[in-house]
């Protein structure tokens, strides 16, 4: 009995810690009117490819389009398709997978959809400011729904939050 209570306490504690981490990671710092040198006028946003083991066919095109829209709406940069853009951003999805995040009574109680993207930023005006990094975001979903249902319900949030993270990476001091 005591071992069962201790085990349940550990599960509850782990769940509380995971929820706290998720809530902390979901806080976003969006760079409005990002600090961009006045001489920089153009950015090229390359197609965000999907190299994950599981490929959601909607994810890459939506990430690419949303990232372009974000640069247009939140910076004064002009998005161009030419190779002579002053800034260039590209990347690829490295992970897109459901992961069990909570167990209750020896059954899955909750899941996360974990999404990771490798971001590549090129600054053609100052190559020393070019950089690469990874962004990862987790999206909880109930164990009572299928992964397909979770994908459909979460896709808009995934696209929004992952592009916010990518955008913030470009304008932060990694």
ChimeraX attribute file (.defattr): number of C-alpha atoms within 10 A of each C-alpha:
attribute: neighborCount
match mode: 1-to-1
recipient: residues
	/A:1	6
	/A:2	7
	/A:3	8
	/A:4	9
	/A:5	10
	/A:6	11
	/A:7	12
	/A:8	15
	/A:9	12
	/A:10	12
	/A:11	15
	/A:12	15
	/A:13	12
	/A:14	14
	/A:15	16
	/A:16	12
	/A:17	12
	/A:18	14
	/A:19	14
	/A:20	12
	/A:21	12
	/A:22	15
	/A:23	10
	/A:24	10
	/A:25	12
	/A:26	14
	/A:27	9
	/A:28	11
	/A:29	10
	/A:30	13
	/A:31	16
	/A:32	10
	/A:33	11
	/A:34	16
	/A:35	10
	/A:36	12
	/A:37	7
	/A:38	8
	/A:39	8
	/A:40	16
	/A:41	16
	/A:42	19
	/A:43	24
	/A:44	22
	/A:45	22
	/A:46	18
	/A:47	18
	/A:48	22
	/A:49	19
	/A:50	20
	/A:51	15
	/A:52	16
	/A:53	11
	/A:54	12
	/A:55	15
	/A:56	14
	/A:57	9
	/A:58	10
	/A:59	18
	/A:60	20
	/A:61	15
	/A:62	19
	/A:63	24
	/A:64	20
	/A:65	16
	/A:66	17
	/A:67	24
	/A:68	22
	/A:69	14
	/A:70	15
	/A:71	20
	/A:72	14
	/A:73	12
	/A:74	14
	/A:75	16
	/A:76	15
	/A:77	18
	/A:78	15
	/A:79	18
	/A:80	18
	/A:81	13
	/A:82	12
	/A:83	10
	/A:84	12
	/A:85	20
	/A:86	19
	/A:87	22
	/A:88	22
	/A:89	23
	/A:90	18
	/A:91	23
	/A:92	20
	/A:93	23
	/A:94	19
	/A:95	19
	/A:96	22
	/A:97	17
	/A:98	19
	/A:99	15
	/A:100	16
	/A:101	19
	/A:102	19
	/A:103	16
	/A:104	11
	/A:105	7
	/A:106	7
	/A:107	10
	/A:108	14
	/A:109	15
	/A:110	18
	/A:111	22
	/A:112	20
	/A:113	21
	/A:114	16
	/A:115	20
	/A:116	18
	/A:117	25
	/A:118	18
	/A:119	21
	/A:120	19
	/A:121	21
	/A:122	21
	/A:123	17
	/A:124	15
	/A:125	13
	/A:126	10
	/A:127	10
	/A:128	9
	/A:129	12
	/A:130	16
	/A:131	16
	/A:132	15
	/A:133	14
	/A:134	16
	/A:135	18
	/A:136	18
	/A:137	18
	/A:138	22
	/A:139	20
	/A:140	18
	/A:141	23
	/A:142	16
	/A:143	18
	/A:144	12
	/A:145	11
	/A:146	10
	/A:147	17
	/A:148	10
	/A:149	11
	/A:150	20
	/A:151	17
	/A:152	9
	/A:153	12
	/A:154	15
	/A:155	16
	/A:156	13
	/A:157	12
	/A:158	21
	/A:159	21
	/A:160	15
	/A:161	20
	/A:162	21
	/A:163	23
	/A:164	19
	/A:165	20
	/A:166	25
	/A:167	22
	/A:168	19
	/A:169	20
	/A:170	21
	/A:171	14
	/A:172	11
	/A:173	8
	/A:174	9
